[in-house]
Amino acid sequence: NIHDTIIDQENSMTRAEEGLNPAIERCRKLEQEWNAFQELDKLEADVAQARALYGWALYSEKKCEVEDLERKNEKFTKTLEKRKAELKKAEESLNTEDDQEEKLKAELLELGEEANQAAQNKTNLENELRDLNKPIRVKERERSVVLKELDNAKRGHKSAIRRLEKERAEILANKEGSAEAERVRIRQIADLERQLVQLKERIEPVENEVNRHLQDYNELKPQAEDKLTSVKQTENQYRAVESNVRSLQSEDGSADIAKFGGNKCVKLHAKVAQLERARKFKGAVIGPVGKYIKVVEGKEKYAKLAETAIGPPGSLDKFVVTNQDDLKLLQRLRREVGCGARDCNVSRISEKAVRSKYATPAPPPGVETVTSVLSSDNAMAWNFLIDSGNIDQSALCDSKDDSESALLVSDNRGASIRGGKVKKVFFLPDGDHWETKGGLKTMISNDRKMIQTIGTDRREAIRLAKEDLRAVADELKRAKQESKGLEDALYDAKVRWNQSQKENKKILTGIKKAEDTLEQLKAEADESEQPQENDTTDLEMDVQEKETEVTSCKNREAALLQEIESLRPAVDEKRAEIDEVAARNQKVMDDLNAAEQKLEGIIRGNSRRVQNVEKARAKIDQFERDVEG
């Protein structure tokens, strides 16, 4: 019926309204969401605009910063190029001095050989001089025999004169009644003959004294000259040995810490030493490592190559500790002295590495290794270079061909290195090296000039040279004392010779005067009319015979002296040759000393140039860090 229909419609409308309310609610929510999206679109547009504005503002700011950095970079780049040019100039100067040093060493070797040859020539001439002196010594022995005969003849002469005087005294005593004038004349003759005997007795010892003093003078003069020459040669030897000691000390590798890391390293080393004295470190501390490394004497040829083979770069500049606390303390000291990131770095190794040096294998036949060219008494420094620098794995050769001939093995498995632990092979002249990996050989060139900062181990040579210096000093002192003694004796001999010559001249004058007077008195006696009761002719003839014998001996002695003097020019000529050779040797020694002093100056200058190179490198490193920062 209609009523039911209406009720059904009303129910249907109620259900429709109930179903429509959620849809209306959803429409309302959708409208709200749509309005929100409209607002969000506006916000996104604002954000996009803000982002664009922020981007341009940031771009402008960064552009200014970039332009500023580019200007700074350009400035740093110019300065860096300038520093690099200075470094290149310093390295070229260092290389030039290396050539001069080698040239001077060659000159020293040549001068040393020339000095040895001159010394040998002098020795030969001295042997010839001794041969020339032999005939003189023979004549002098003959003269000694003649002098003995002369002495016997003079004694016989004296005896004959005594017999004559005795006879005349008897005659004089028997002449009673003779004229007073005759007695006076006979007395005068006797007095004159006695005076003559006395004078002639004096002439012999005086002549002997003259000859003895002359002989002493002639013997002492060459001895004094030889000793003076010996003193000069010993002085030259002393200067040469002293110069050698200085040269060895300047070449010793323990001197200049600045060669390893520059002045900052010197300052750091001083602070480390100060704290070591104060016992602030808990373990062993060393540095720079290069201070403790030496080149084995005789292997200086490979010194630069060995230093090039030590890796990584800067290993010789490092300080080494054994524990973390000391590492922190040393890092603080580095900051205090202003060390940069690459200056005087610090490494830590095991405490076991301090106890003893690692055992290293001998080098392969025909080559050297870094461990055979370098040495160290410090186990910590040595073991650090083995651990970090692999110095036991680098071989050193004279050339590329020699290195390949000695160490390169090529077979069906590829290339490899003969020699146990050897991993790299460095060779002269430029420090290039090659190595093998995976059966392939790789060549690596060295683009930096090789330099030597490690010194040669000269301690034993210095010790021996100082011993030689002390021995030569003692010899020089002794030679000077002996030379002074000979000079004093030579002067005394000359004074005594002059005095005895004056005395001899005085006696000869007295004899001449007495003989003239005696001859006059005898002439008067011959003219006397008084008869001669006794004849002393035989005795007088005996005296004359003895005088003749004495004269003969004197003539023989004079002849021997003349022969001796005739032989002396050859001796003097030979001695002059010896003096000439000694003078040439002196000039060679002077040139040798001058060359050694020049070499010493080059070595000192080389040390300064190495410091300049290190300073220039330090400046370049600082600029590079500034540019990178």
C-alpha positions in Angstrom: 0.0 0.0 0.0 1.0 3.6 -0.2 1.8 3.9 3.5 4.3 1.0 3.3 5.7 2.5 0.2 6.3 5.8 1.9 7.9 4.1 4.8 10.1 2.2 2.4 11.0 5.4 0.7 11.8 7.1 4.0 13.9 4.1 5.0 15.7 4.3 1.6 16.2 8.0 2.0 17.6 7.5 5.5 20.0 4.8 4.3 21.0 7.1 1.4 21.7 10.0 3.7 23.7 7.7 6.0 25.8 6.6 3.0 26.1 10.1 1.7 27.7 11.6 4.9 31.1 9.7 4.5 31.3 10.8 0.9 30.6 14.4 1.9 33.2 14.1 4.6 35.7 12.7 2.1 34.9 15.5 -0.3 35.5 18.0 2.4 38.9 16.4 3.2 39.8 16.3 -0.5 39.0 20.0 -0.7 41.3 20.7 2.3 44.1 18.7 0.8 43.7 20.4 -2.5 43.9 23.8 -0.8 47.1 22.5 1.0 48.7 21.4 -2.2 47.9 24.8 -3.7 49.8 26.4 -0.8 52.7 23.9 -1.1 53.1 24.8 -4.7 53.5 28.4 -3.8 56.0 27.5 -1.1 58.0 25.4 -3.5 58.2 28.2 -6.0 59.4 30.5 -3.1 62.0 27.9 -2.1 63.3 27.5 -5.7 63.6 31.3 -6.0 65.4 31.4 -2.6 67.7 28.6 -3.7 68.6 30.4 -6.9 69.3 33.6 -5.0 71.4 31.7 -2.4 73.4 29.9 -5.2 74.3 33.1 -6.9 75.3 34.7 -3.6 77.5 31.7 -2.8 78.9 31.7 -6.3 79.9 35.3 -6.0 81.5 34.7 -2.6 83.4 31.6 -3.8 84.5 33.3 -7.0 86.1 36.1 -4.9 87.8 33.4 -2.7 89.0 31.5 -5.8 90.4 34.7 -7.4 92.2 35.5 -4.1 93.6 31.9 -3.9 94.7 32.1 -7.6 96.6 35.3 -6.9 98.3 33.7 -3.8 99.0 30.6 -5.8 100.6 32.6 -8.6 102.7 34.4 -6.1 103.7 31.1 -4.4 104.4 29.5 -7.8 106.8 32.3 -8.8 108.5 32.1 -5.5 108.7 28.3 -5.8 110.2 28.6 -9.3 112.8 31.0 -7.9 113.6 28.6 -5.0 113.9 25.7 -7.5 116.3 27.8 -9.6 118.4 28.5 -6.5 118.4 24.8 -5.6 119.5 23.9 -9.1 122.3 26.4 -9.0 123.4 25.1 -5.6 123.4 21.5 -6.9 125.3 22.5 -10.0 127.9 24.3 -7.8 128.1 21.2 -5.6 128.6 19.0 -8.7 131.4 21.3 -10.0 133.2 21.1 -6.6 132.9 17.3 -6.7 134.8 17.4 -10.1 137.4 19.7 -8.6 137.8 17.4 -5.5 138.4 14.4 -7.8 140.9 16.4 -9.8 142.7 17.5 -6.6 142.8 13.9 -5.3 144.4 12.8 -8.6 146.9 15.6 -8.3 147.7 14.6 -4.7 148.3 11.0 -5.9 150.6 12.2 -8.6 152.5 14.5 -6.2 152.8 11.7 -3.7 154.3 9.4 -6.4 156.7 12.2 -7.4 157.7 12.7 -3.7 158.4 9.0 -3.4 160.5 9.0 -6.5 162.5 12.1 -5.3 163.1 10.3 -2.0 164.3 7.2 -3.8 166.6 9.4 -5.9 168.0 11.0 -2.8 168.6 7.6 -1.2 170.5 6.5 -4.4 172.6 9.7 -4.3 173.4 9.2 -0.6 174.6 5.6 -1.5 176.8 7.1 -4.2 178.1 9.7 -1.7 179.1 6.9 0.7 181.0 5.2 -2.2 182.8 8.4 -2.9 183.8 8.8 0.7 185.4 5.4 0.8 188.7 6.5 -0.9 188.9 9.4 1.4 188.6 7.2 4.4 191.4 4.9 2.9 193.7 8.0 2.5 192.9 9.1 6.0 193.9 5.7 7.3 197.2 6.0 5.4 197.7 9.5 6.8 197.3 8.0 10.3 200.1 5.6 9.6 202.3 8.4 8.2 201.5 10.5 11.3 202.8 7.6 13.5 206.0 7.5 11.4 206.3 11.2 11.8 206.0 10.9 15.5 208.8 8.3 15.6 211.0 10.5 13.4 210.4 13.5 15.6 211.4 11.5 18.7 214.6 10.4 16.9 215.2 14.0 15.9 214.9 15.1 19.5 217.3 12.4 20.6 219.9 13.5 18.0 219.6 17.1 19.1 220.1 16.0 22.7 223.2 14.2 21.8 224.5 17.2 19.9 223.8 19.5 22.7 225.6 17.2 25.1 228.6 17.1 22.9 228.7 20.8 22.5 228.3 21.3 26.2 231.4 19.1 26.7 233.3 21.0 24.1 232.3 24.3 25.7 233.4 23.0 29.1 236.8 21.8 27.7 237.5 25.2 26.0 239.5 26.8 28.8 241.4 29.7 27.6 239.2 30.3 24.5 238.2 33.7 23.6 235.2 35.1 25.5 233.5 36.0 22.2 233.7 32.4 21.0 232.3 31.2 24.2 229.5 33.7 24.0 228.9 32.7 20.4 228.8 29.0 21.2 226.4 29.7 24.1 224.2 31.8 21.8 224.3 29.0 19.2 223.4 26.5 21.9 220.6 28.7 23.2 219.2 29.2 19.7 219.4 25.6 18.9 217.7 24.8 22.2 215.1 27.4 21.3 214.7 25.9 17.9 214.2 22.5 19.4 211.6 23.8 21.7 209.9 25.7 18.9 210.0 22.7 16.6 208.7 20.5 19.4 205.8 22.9 19.7 205.2 23.1 16.0 204.3 19.4 15.7 201.5 19.4 18.3 200.3 22.7 17.0 200.2 21.5 13.4 198.5 18.3 14.6 196.0 20.5 16.4 195.5 22.6 13.3 195.0 19.4 11.2 192.8 17.8 13.9 190.6 20.9 14.2 190.4 21.1 10.4 189.6 17.5 10.2 187.0 17.9 12.9 185.5 20.9 11.1 185.5 19.0 7.7 183.9 16.0 9.4 181.4 18.0 11.3 180.4 20.3 8.4 178.8 17.6 6.2 177.2 16.1 9.3 175.7 19.4 10.3 174.5 20.1 6.7 173.1 16.6 6.5 171.4 17.0 9.9 170.0 20.4 8.9 168.6 18.8 5.7 167.2 16.0 7.8 165.5 18.5 10.1 164.0 20.3 7.1 162.8 17.0 5.6 161.4 16.0 9.0 159.6 19.3 9.2 158.2 18.8 5.8 157.2 15.2 6.8 155.5 16.6 10.0 153.6 19.2 8.0 152.5 16.5 5.5 151.4 14.1 8.2 149.6 17.0 10.1 147.9 18.0 6.9 146.9 14.4 6.3 145.4 14.2 9.8 143.4 17.4 9.2 142.3 16.1 5.8 141.2 12.7 7.3 139.3 14.5 10.1 137.5 16.7 7.6 136.5 13.6 5.6 135.3 11.7 8.6 131.5 11.3 8.5 130.9 12.1 12.2 131.3 15.9 12.0 128.4 17.8 10.4 124.9 17.0 11.6 123.6 19.8 9.5 124.1 17.6 6.4 121.2 15.5 7.6 118.1 17.7 7.8 119.7 21.2 8.0 119.8 23.6 10.9 116.5 22.4 12.4 118.0 19.0 12.7 121.0 20.5 14.6 118.6 22.3 17.0 116.6 19.1 17.5 119.7 17.1 18.1 120.9 19.6 20.7 117.5 19.4 22.6 117.6 15.6 22.4 121.1 15.5 23.9 120.0 17.9 26.6 117.0 15.7 27.6 119.2 12.6 27.4 121.6 14.1 30.0 118.5 14.9 32.1 117.4 11.2 31.7 113.9 12.3 30.3 113.8 9.5 27.8 112.6 6.0 28.8 114.5 4.1 26.1 117.3 4.6 23.5 117.1 7.6 21.2 119.3 8.3 18.2 119.3 10.8 15.4 119.8 11.8 12.8 120.5 8.3 11.5 123.1 9.5 9.0 125.3 10.7 11.8 126.0 7.0 12.7 126.6 5.7 9.2 130.1 5.6 7.6 131.4 4.7 4.2 133.8 1.7 4.4 137.3 3.0 3.6 138.4 2.0 0.1 134.8 1.9 -1.2 134.3 5.6 -1.5 133.6 5.0 -5.2 130.1 3.6 -4.4 129.3 6.1 -1.6 126.9 8.3 -3.6 125.3 5.3 -5.2 124.8 3.6 -1.8 123.2 6.7 -0.5 120.9 6.9 -3.5 119.9 3.3 -2.9 118.7 3.9 0.7 114.9 4.2 0.7 112.6 5.8 1.4 114.0 9.4 0.9 114.8 11.2 4.2 115.8 8.0 6.1 119.2 9.4 7.0 117.5 12.5 8.5 115.2 10.6 10.9 115.4 10.3 14.6 114.5 6.8 16.0 113.0 5.8 19.4 111.8 2.5 20.9 108.6 3.4 22.7 105.4 5.5 22.4 106.3 7.9 25.3 109.6 8.8 23.8 107.9 9.2 20.4 105.4 11.7 21.8 108.3 13.6 23.6 110.3 13.8 20.4 107.3 15.0 18.4 106.9 17.8 21.0 110.6 18.7 20.6 110.1 18.8 16.8 107.3 21.4 17.2 109.4 23.4 19.6 112.2 23.8 17.1 109.8 24.5 14.2 110.2 21.3 12.2 107.8 21.0 9.3 106.0 17.9 8.1 109.1 16.6 6.3 111.8 17.9 8.7 113.6 15.4 11.0 110.8 12.8 11.1 110.6 10.3 13.9 110.3 6.5 13.6 109.8 3.8 16.2 111.4 0.4 16.1 111.5 -2.6 18.5 113.6 -2.5 21.6 115.1 -5.8 20.4 116.7 -3.8 17.5 118.9 -2.0 20.0 120.8 -5.0 21.3 122.9 -6.1 18.3 123.2 -5.5 14.6 121.2 -7.8 12.3 123.3 -10.3 10.4 123.5 -9.5 6.7 124.6 -11.8 3.9 127.8 -11.2 1.9 127.3 -9.5 -1.5 127.1 -11.7 -4.6 130.4 -12.3 -6.4 131.6 -9.3 -8.4 129.3 -6.7 -6.9 128.7 -4.7 -3.8 125.7 -4.1 -1.7 124.7 -1.1 0.5 125.6 -3.2 3.6 129.1 -3.9 2.2 129.8 -0.3 1.3 128.4 1.3 4.4 129.0 0.4 8.1 128.0 1.5 11.5 128.9 0.9 15.1 125.4 1.8 16.2 123.1 -1.3 16.1 119.9 0.8 16.3 120.8 3.0 13.3 122.0 0.1 11.3 118.9 -2.1 12.0 116.6 0.8 11.3 118.0 1.2 7.8 117.6 -2.5 7.2 114.0 -2.5 8.5 112.9 0.7 6.7 115.4 1.2 3.9 116.0 -2.4 2.9 119.7 -1.7 2.5 120.4 -5.4 2.6 118.4 -5.9 -0.6 120.1 -3.4 -2.9 123.1 -4.3 -5.0 125.6 -1.8 -6.4 127.5 -2.1 -9.7 129.9 -0.1 -11.9 127.6 0.0 -14.9 124.4 -1.3 -16.4 126.2 -4.0 -18.4 128.2 -5.2 -15.4 125.0 -5.4 -13.3 123.2 -7.4 -15.9 126.2 -9.7 -16.5 126.5 -10.4 -12.7 122.9 -10.5 -11.5 120.4 -10.8 -14.3 119.0 -14.3 -14.9 116.8 -14.8 -18.1 115.2 -18.1 -18.8 111.8 -19.5 -20.0 110.2 -18.4 -16.7 111.2 -14.8 -17.4 113.7 -12.4 -15.7 115.0 -12.7 -12.1 117.8 -11.5 -9.9 120.7 -13.8 -8.9 122.0 -13.1 -5.4 119.6 -14.3 -2.7 118.0 -11.3 -1.0 118.8 -8.7 -3.7 115.6 -7.0 -5.0 117.0 -3.9 -6.6 120.2 -3.4 -8.6 121.7 0.2 -8.7 124.5 1.1 -11.0 126.8 4.0 -11.9 127.2 6.6 -13.2 123.8 8.2 -12.6 122.2 6.0 -9.9 119.6 4.3 -12.2 118.4 0.9 -11.1 116.5 -2.1 -12.3 114.3 -4.7 -10.6 112.2 -7.7 -11.6 108.6 -8.4 -10.9 106.5 -11.3 -12.3 109.3 -12.3 -14.6 109.6 -8.8 -16.1 112.6 -6.6 -15.8 111.8 -2.9 -15.1 114.3 0.0 -15.5 113.9 3.1 -13.2 116.0 6.2 -14.0 117.2 8.5 -11.3 116.3 12.1 -12.1 118.2 13.7 -9.2 121.9 14.3 -9.0 123.7 11.9 -6.7 125.3 13.6 -3.7 127.3 12.3 -0.7 126.4 13.3 2.8 127.7 10.2 4.6 131.4 10.5 5.4 134.1 7.8 5.1 135.0 5.9 8.2 138.5 7.4 8.8 138.8 6.6 12.6 141.5 3.9 12.2 143.3 6.0 9.6 143.1 9.0 11.8 144.5 7.0 14.8 147.4 5.7 12.8 148.1 9.1 11.3 148.1 10.7 14.8 150.6 8.0 15.9 152.7 8.8 12.9 152.4 12.5 13.8 153.6 11.9 17.4 156.5 9.8 16.1 157.5 12.4 13.5 157.2 15.1 16.2 159.5 13.1 18.5 161.9 12.6 15.6 161.8 16.3 14.7 162.6 17.3 18.3 165.5 14.8 18.5 166.8 16.0 15.0 166.7 19.6 16.1 168.6 18.8 19.3 171.2 16.9 17.3 171.4 19.6 14.7 172.0 22.3 17.4 174.6 20.1 19.0 176.4 19.7 15.6 176.1 23.4 14.9 177.6 24.3 18.3 180.4 21.7 17.8 181.1 23.0 14.2 181.4 26.5 15.6 183.7 25.4 18.4 185.9 23.5 15.9 186.2 26.5 13.6 187.1 28.7 16.6 189.8 26.2 17.7 191.0 25.8 14.2 191.5 29.6 13.8 193.3 29.8 17.2 195.6 26.9 16.4 196.4 28.5 13.0 197.4 31.7 14.7 199.6 29.8 17.1 201.2 27.8 14.3 201.9 31.0 12.3 203.5 32.6 15.4 205.7 29.5 16.0 206.8 29.4 12.3 207.8 33.0 12.5 209.8 32.3 15.6 211.6 29.4 14.0 212.4 31.4 10.9 213.9 34.2 13.0 215.9 31.7 15.2 217.2 29.9 12.1 218.3 33.1 10.5 220.2 34.2 13.7 221.7 30.7 14.1 222.9 30.7 10.5 224.5 34.1 11.0 226.3 32.9 14.2 227.6 29.8 12.5 228.9 31.9 9.6 230.8 34.0 12.2 232.2 30.9 13.8 233.5 29.6 10.4 235.3 32.9 9.9 236.9 32.7 13.3 240.7 32.1 13.4 240.4 30.0 16.5 241.1 26.3 15.7 238.5 23.8 16.3 239.6 21.2 18.8 236.5 19.0 18.4 234.2 18.2 15.5 230.5 17.7 15.9 229.8 17.3 12.2 228.6 13.7 12.5 226.1 14.6 15.2 225.0 17.6 13.2 224.5 15.4 10.1 222.6 13.0 12.3 220.3 15.9 13.3 219.9 16.9 9.7 219.1 13.3 8.6 216.4 13.2 11.3 215.1 16.5 10.2 215.1 15.2 6.6 213.1 12.1 7.8 210.7 14.4 9.7 210.3 16.6 6.5 209.8 13.5 4.4 207.0 12.3 6.7 205.5 15.8 6.6 205.6 15.9 2.8 204.0 12.5 2.6 201.3 13.7 5.0 200.8 16.8 2.9 200.6 14.7 -0.2 197.9 12.6 1.4 196.0 15.7 2.5 196.3 17.0 -1.0 194.9 13.7 -2.4 192.1 13.8 0.2 191.3 17.4 -0.8 191.4 16.4 -4.5 188.7 13.8 -3.8 186.5 16.2 -1.9 185.1 18.2 -4.9 183.4 15.0 -6.2 182.0 14.5 -2.7 180.9 18.1 -2.6 179.4 17.8 -6.1 177.5 14.7 -5.0 176.3 16.5 -1.8 175.2 19.4 -4.0 173.2 17.0 -6.1 171.6 15.6 -2.9 170.8 19.2 -1.8 169.3 19.9 -5.3 167.1 16.7 -5.0 166.2 17.7 -1.5 165.2 21.2 -2.8 163.1 19.6 -5.5 161.5 17.3 -3.0 160.8 20.3 -0.8 159.0 22.0 -3.7 157.0 18.8 -4.3 156.1 18.6 -0.6 155.1 22.3 -0.6 152.9 21.6 -3.7 151.5 18.6 -1.9 150.7 20.6 1.2 149.1 23.3 -0.9 147.0 20.8 -2.7 146.0 19.2 0.5 145.0 22.5 2.0 143.0 23.4 -1.1 141.3 20.0 -0.9 140.5 20.6 2.7 139.0 23.9 1.8 136.9 22.3 -0.9 135.7 19.7 1.5 134.7 22.3 4.1 133.1 24.4 1.3 131.3 21.3 0.1 129.8 20.8 3.5 128.6 24.4 3.5 127.2 23.9 0.0 125.4 20.8 1.1 123.8 22.8 3.9 122.8 25.5 1.4 121.2 22.8 -0.8 119.3 21.4 2.2 118.2 24.8 3.2 116.9 25.4 -0.4 115.1 22.1 -0.4 113.6 22.9 3.0 112.3 26.2 1.6 110.9 24.5 -1.4 109.1 21.9 0.7 107.7 24.7 2.9 106.4 26.6 -0.2 104.9 23.3 -1.6 103.1 22.7 1.7 101.8 26.3 1.7 100.6 25.8 -1.9 98.9 22.5 -1.0 97.4 24.1 2.1 
